[in-house]
Amino acid sequence: MRLEGRHTLITGAGSGIGRAIAERFAREGASVLAVGRRQGPLDETAELVRAARGEATTAALDVADAEAVAALLGGLDRLDVLVNGAGIVSTHTAEDTPDELWDAVFATNVRGTFLMSKHAMPLLRASRGAIVNVASVAGLVGVPNRAAYCASKGAVVALTRAMAIDHVGEGVRVNALCPGTTQTPWIERLVAEQGEKLEDLEARQPLGRLGTAEEMADGALYLASAESSFVTGTELVVDGGMTAR
């Protein structure tokens, strides 16, 4: 029960890595506020949290909406852990990326992380809590046809370091989780709709397979728990060896 009694907020909790983190945190004793764009998937996540004997609430909003984010965080009495898991991906080179898609990727991945962290900071300062930003190995190395995504996740990594330095004296730890390619509904859509081959995605990881959402949740749990009390401003890479090439 490494998060027993801790109040946690997880964005991007409606599916994939965010949902797995919500369920994992619940099994470790945390209460979970699941945040995402659509209520239906959040309700499904809440049921999984309750099945894991956790307490669950939900909030459907766009993390890039400053007023909605301020209202949500301003209405909380306590927060111990913020996980910025909301994100969207693009599958284009810089030349081929539509301007509006570039803006949309940065709105969710970077602006959303900034806004959630900004408005959560007073609560986290009071609890001497932690932020876990879900970045990506794409923020550390180049990945073909992911220009906007790579740029946005690189910004998340840089923001993580900056916030860690700014708030270390206040007892707030800020770290980034950098997953490799992970088996999620988005990967399934990528293979089905974009024509990318599953075997090519698997081959990028020296371990020869995709990561699981549960493995990424384990990494988030470490960064959120007291086990990492001396860890701030760093990137935990969980990528099957992708960045070791």
RAUR-V698711 format. One record per pair of residues at least 4 apart in sequence whose ideal C-beta (glycine too) atoms are under 7 Angstrom apart, sorted by sequence separation. I is the first residue (numbers start at 0). J is the second residue. D is the distance in Angstrom with one decimal. If there is no record, write none. Layout:
i: {I/I}
j: {J/J}
d: {D/D}
This chain:
i: {13/14/16/17/18/19/20/21/22/23/25/37/38/39/40/41/42/43/44/45/46/47/49/60/64/65/66/67/68/69/70/91/92/96/98/99/100/101/102/103/104/105/106/107/108/109/110/111/112/113/114/115/116/119/120/121/122/134/136/145/146/147/148/149/150/151/152/153/154/155/156/157/158/159/160/161/162/163/182/184/185/186/187/188/189/195/197/198/204/210/212/213/215/216/217/218/219/220/238/2/12/13/24/35/48/91/96/105/106/123/137/166/181/190/195/204/210/221/222/11/12/25/35/49/61/62/180/189/201/221/236/10/24/48/60/89/123/142/166/190/201/9/33/137/141/201/222/12/200/21/45/163/9/33/60/89/137/138/162/9/21/33/45/137/58/222/116/138/159/186/221/42/89/137/138/159/41/87/159/7/31/87/135/138/139/218/41/134/138/38/156/218/87/112/155/180/12/38/86/87/134/2/7/9/12/13/31/33/37/85/86/134/215/7/12/21/25/30/36/62/132/180/186/214/4/5/6/7/8/9/10/11/13/29/30/31/32/33/34/35/180/2/3/7/9/10/22/26/36/134/179/1/2/8/14/18/22/25/32/34/85/0/2/13/21/25/132/182/210/0/13/25/83/181/182/12/18/22/83/180/181/182/183/210/180/181/182/13/179/181/208/12/83/130/178/83/206/81/181/204/205/206/81/204/205/204/178/204/81/139/203/205/138/176/205/78/134/136/81/109/129/134/135/136/176/63/104/108/112/127/128/129/130/131/132/133/134/135/136/176/63/78/104/108/127/62/73/77/78/109/113/124/131/68/72/101/105/109/112/116/120/176/63/68/72/75/79/83/86/100/104/108/124/63/78/80/123/174/62/65/69/77/79/80/81/82/83/84/35/68/72/78/83/96/63/80/82/96/120/10/62/92/62/91/93/90/92/90/91/89/91/174/174/177/89/172/173/174/177/179/89/172/173/174/175/176/177/178/179/88/177/178/179/174/176/177/20/179/20/167/17/16/163/164/163/8/6/6/7/10/12/160/6/7/8/9/10/11/159/5/10/11/5/7/9/10/11/156/131/131/131/129/129/139/88/90/134/136/10/136/140/90/139/10/136/136/16/82/80/16/16/16/15/15/14/15/19/23/27/19/23/16/19/20/24/15/19/23/16/20/16/1/2/2/1/1}
j: {17/18/20/21/22/23/24/25/26/27/29/41/42/43/44/45/46/47/48/49/50/51/53/64/68/69/70/71/72/73/74/95/96/100/102/103/104/105/106/107/108/109/110/111/112/113/114/115/116/117/118/119/120/123/124/125/126/138/140/149/150/151/152/153/154/155/156/157/158/159/160/161/162/163/164/165/166/167/186/188/189/190/191/192/193/199/201/202/208/214/216/217/219/220/221/222/223/224/242/7/17/18/29/40/53/96/101/110/111/128/142/171/186/195/200/209/215/226/227/17/18/31/41/55/67/68/186/195/207/227/242/17/31/55/67/96/130/149/173/197/208/17/41/145/149/209/230/21/209/31/55/173/20/44/71/100/148/149/173/21/33/45/57/149/71/235/130/152/173/200/235/57/104/152/153/174/57/103/175/24/48/104/152/155/156/235/59/152/156/57/175/237/107/132/175/200/33/59/107/108/155/24/29/31/34/35/53/55/59/107/108/156/237/30/35/44/48/53/59/85/155/203/209/237/28/29/30/31/32/33/34/35/37/53/54/55/56/57/58/59/204/27/28/32/34/35/47/51/61/159/204/27/28/34/40/44/48/51/58/60/111/27/29/40/48/52/159/209/237/28/41/53/111/209/210/41/47/51/112/209/210/211/212/239/210/211/212/44/210/212/239/44/115/162/210/116/239/115/215/238/239/240/116/239/240/240/215/241/119/177/241/243/177/215/244/119/175/177/123/151/171/176/177/178/218/106/147/151/155/170/171/172/173/174/175/176/177/178/179/219/107/122/148/152/171/107/118/122/123/154/158/169/176/114/118/147/151/155/158/162/166/222/110/115/119/122/126/130/133/147/151/155/171/111/126/128/171/222/111/114/118/126/128/129/130/131/132/133/85/118/122/128/133/146/114/131/133/147/171/62/114/144/115/144/146/144/146/145/146/145/147/230/231/234/147/230/231/232/235/237/148/231/232/233/234/235/236/237/238/148/237/238/239/235/237/238/82/241/84/231/84/84/231/232/232/78/77/78/79/82/84/232/79/80/81/82/83/84/232/79/84/85/80/82/84/85/86/234/219/222/223/222/223/234/185/189/234/236/111/238/242/193/242/115/241/242/133/219/223/178/181/183/183/184/184/185/212/216/220/213/217/212/215/216/220/212/216/220/215/219/216/220/223/224/224/226}
d: {6.8/5.3/6.3/6.5/6.5/6.1/6.1/6.5/6.7/6.7/6.1/6.9/6.2/6.9/6.5/6.3/6.7/6.8/6.4/6.4/6.2/6.6/6.4/6.1/6.2/6.1/6.3/6.4/6.3/5.6/6.4/4.2/6.9/5.6/6.6/6.3/6.4/6.5/6.0/6.7/5.7/4.8/4.9/4.9/6.7/6.4/6.1/6.2/6.1/6.0/6.3/5.9/6.4/5.5/5.9/6.6/6.5/4.7/5.9/5.0/6.4/6.1/6.2/6.2/6.6/6.7/6.6/6.5/6.1/6.3/6.9/6.4/6.1/6.3/6.6/6.2/5.9/6.0/5.8/6.4/6.3/6.5/6.2/5.3/4.9/6.5/6.3/6.2/6.4/5.0/6.3/6.7/6.6/6.3/6.8/6.7/6.0/5.9/5.7/6.9/4.3/6.5/4.1/6.1/4.4/4.2/5.2/6.4/6.9/3.9/4.7/4.1/7.0/5.8/6.5/6.8/6.2/5.8/5.3/3.6/5.8/5.6/5.1/5.5/6.4/6.3/6.9/5.2/6.2/5.5/5.8/6.8/5.8/3.8/4.2/6.1/6.8/5.8/6.5/5.2/5.5/5.6/5.0/5.5/6.3/5.8/6.9/4.8/6.4/4.9/3.9/4.2/5.5/4.8/6.4/5.4/5.5/6.6/4.4/5.0/5.4/5.9/5.4/4.6/5.5/5.9/5.8/3.2/5.5/6.9/7.0/6.6/5.3/4.9/4.3/6.5/4.1/6.6/4.2/5.3/4.9/5.7/4.2/6.1/6.9/5.2/6.1/4.8/4.5/6.9/5.4/4.6/5.0/5.7/6.5/5.1/3.7/4.4/6.1/6.7/4.4/5.6/4.6/6.3/5.9/3.6/5.8/6.3/6.3/5.7/5.0/5.1/5.9/6.7/5.4/5.3/4.3/6.5/6.5/4.8/5.3/6.1/6.9/6.2/6.5/4.6/5.4/5.5/4.4/5.9/4.5/6.2/6.0/6.5/4.0/5.1/5.1/4.9/5.0/6.5/6.4/4.2/3.3/7.0/6.6/6.9/4.8/4.6/6.1/6.9/5.6/4.7/5.2/6.3/5.6/4.8/6.1/4.0/6.5/6.6/5.3/5.8/3.8/3.2/5.6/7.0/5.0/4.5/6.3/3.9/5.2/2.6/7.0/6.0/7.0/6.4/6.9/5.5/4.4/5.3/4.3/5.8/5.9/6.0/6.8/6.7/7.0/6.0/5.4/6.0/6.9/5.1/5.5/6.8/6.1/6.7/3.8/6.2/5.8/6.6/6.3/5.6/6.7/3.3/3.4/6.1/4.7/5.3/4.7/6.2/5.7/6.6/6.6/6.6/6.9/5.8/4.2/5.2/6.5/5.3/7.0/6.6/5.7/6.9/5.0/4.1/4.3/3.8/5.6/3.5/6.1/4.5/4.4/6.0/4.6/5.2/5.0/6.0/5.1/5.4/5.8/3.9/6.2/6.6/6.7/6.3/6.9/6.5/6.0/4.7/6.6/4.9/5.8/4.5/3.8/4.8/5.3/6.3/6.4/6.2/6.9/6.2/4.8/5.9/5.3/6.1/4.8/6.9/6.6/6.5/5.1/6.3/5.9/5.0/6.5/5.8/4.9/4.6/3.2/5.6/5.2/6.3/4.4/5.2/4.9/4.7/4.7/4.4/7.0/5.4/6.8/6.3/6.2/5.7/6.9/7.0/6.8/5.2/6.9/5.4/6.4/6.0/5.8/6.1/4.0/5.2/5.4/6.9/6.2/6.8/7.0/6.1/6.2/4.9/4.3/6.8/6.0/7.0/6.6/6.6/5.3/4.2/6.6/5.6/4.6/5.3/4.6/5.5/2.9/5.0/6.9/6.7/5.1/6.5/6.8/6.8/5.7/4.6/6.3/5.8/3.7/6.0/4.6/6.4/3.2/5.9/4.9/5.4/6.4/6.9/6.7/5.0/5.0/4.2/5.3/4.3/5.6/3.5/6.9/4.1/5.2/3.7/5.9/6.8/5.7/4.0/6.1/6.0/5.2/4.7/5.6/6.8/5.5/7.0/6.3/7.0/6.7/6.4/6.9/4.7/5.5/5.5/5.6/6.1/5.3/5.4/6.3/6.0/4.6/6.5/6.2/6.4/3.7/6.0/5.3/6.4/3.6/3.9/6.3/5.3/6.9/4.9/6.6/4.5/6.8/5.7/4.1/5.5/4.7/4.8/6.9/6.6/6.5/6.2/4.3/6.9}
